[in-house]
Amino acid sequence: MSDTMEQKQQLVRAIRMLEQADMMDYNGHGSIRLANDCMLINSGSSQRRLMTVDDICTIDMDGNVIEGKGKPPLEFHLHAGIYKVRADVDAIIHSHPSWSTILTTAGVEYLPVYAQGTLVYPLPVLDSPDSITNAKLAKRLADTIGNRPAALMKAHGAVTTGRTILEAFVLLVYMEDNAYRQYMAQQVGKPYCFTEEEIAICHERLWNPGLFQKAWDHFSAKLDAGV
């Protein structure tokens, strides 16, 4: 099996796991950077729940299809804009997870209330609900995320990055879990926020490839079991 085919399969699995877990809807997309200023990305019309490698196309940073069926999502600019300025990023996921999006819709700051959720804190917010459908908006998002691994988009959704699609996937899971816990805690009182020292300890212990793989394997097993 070629490296590209393996990357396509991993991208498909990441998207299907997120859809099954209600963290990606019919508009979400993920990408993996390739050589020669190209990327793998799911087509805009693809059904996320039923996605296969045939729904993954190769495009350049201008959205031109190099290989594959269908057209890229309208927000391919989101991926291209970040790849152009972040040499450390090789995978990106954009989706509209409910709890994280609720926070930005209500104008509530994302707080570090869950150990794994501290890995994306502080979490910058793009002050616009617009879809990232052009280079100008893509630059605004890239400037907002800066050197952080993730960002929220006001009343819109979220974006996570990683060296691998596995890393971007897990960070999205951690972010959404933290947002849910924060929301629920705020219904009964004032959430406890991790201190700077506790956050540093979490980063040291939890930013761990083995633990990222464990989270991936958990959702992968659920996908295979159909639950």
QUISUL-V702209 format. One record per residue. RES is the residue in one small letter. PSI is psi in whole degrees, 0 to 359 (none if undefined). Layout:
((RES PSI) (RES PSI))
//
This chain:
((m 135) (s 158) (d 321) (t 318) (m 320) (e 321) (q 321) (k 315) (q 320) (q 321) (l 316) (v 315) (r 318) (a 314) (i 318) (r 323) (m 319) (l 321) (e 316) (q 326) (a 9) (d 33) (m 359) (m 134) (d 202) (y 355) (n 356) (g 161) (h 155) (g 158) (s 159) (i 130) (r 137) (l 177) (a 168) (n 37) (d 44) (c 167) (m 155) (l 138) (i 147) (n 145) (s 151) (g 330) (s 357) (s 145) (q 116) (r 322) (r 327) (l 16) (m 142) (t 176) (v 339) (d 345) (d 1) (i 127) (c 160) (t 127) (i 162) (d 181) (m 353) (d 4) (g 5) (n 132) (v 121) (i 323) (e 142) (g 174) (k 156) (g 178) (k 152) (p 162) (p 155) (l 333) (e 23) (f 335) (h 326) (l 312) (h 312) (a 319) (g 322) (i 316) (y 325) (k 332) (v 356) (r 92) (a 340) (d 357) (v 126) (d 3) (a 145) (i 141) (i 134) (h 127) (s 185) (h 62) (p 136) (s 306) (w 319) (s 320) (t 324) (i 319) (l 313) (t 328) (t 324) (a 355) (g 29) (v 132) (e 139) (y 125) (l 149) (p 87) (v 357) (y 136) (a 307) (q 329) (g 343) (t 343) (l 341) (v 8) (y 139) (p 148) (l 105) (p 157) (v 126) (l 122) (d 57) (s 138) (p 2) (d 146) (s 147) (i 81) (t 13) (n 168) (a 328) (k 313) (l 324) (a 321) (k 321) (r 318) (l 315) (a 321) (d 324) (t 314) (i 330) (g 234) (n 14) (r 160) (p 349) (a 164) (a 156) (l 161) (m 119) (k 123) (a 32) (h 295) (g 211) (a 158) (v 134) (t 151) (t 167) (g 168) (r 332) (t 164) (i 330) (l 315) (e 314) (a 321) (f 310) (v 321) (l 325) (l 318) (v 313) (y 316) (m 311) (e 322) (d 317) (n 316) (a 320) (y 313) (r 321) (q 312) (y 312) (m 320) (a 324) (q 346) (q 338) (v 352) (g 201) (k 120) (p 146) (y 130) (c 135) (f 141) (t 168) (e 321) (e 317) (e 323) (i 317) (a 320) (i 319) (c 317) (h 318) (e 321) (r 325) (l 340) (w 80) (n 121) (p 325) (g 321) (l 325) (f 317) (q 322) (k 317) (a 316) (w 314) (d 326) (h 310) (f 329) (s 319) (a 321) (k 321) (l 315) (d 328) (a 350) (g 31) (v none))
//
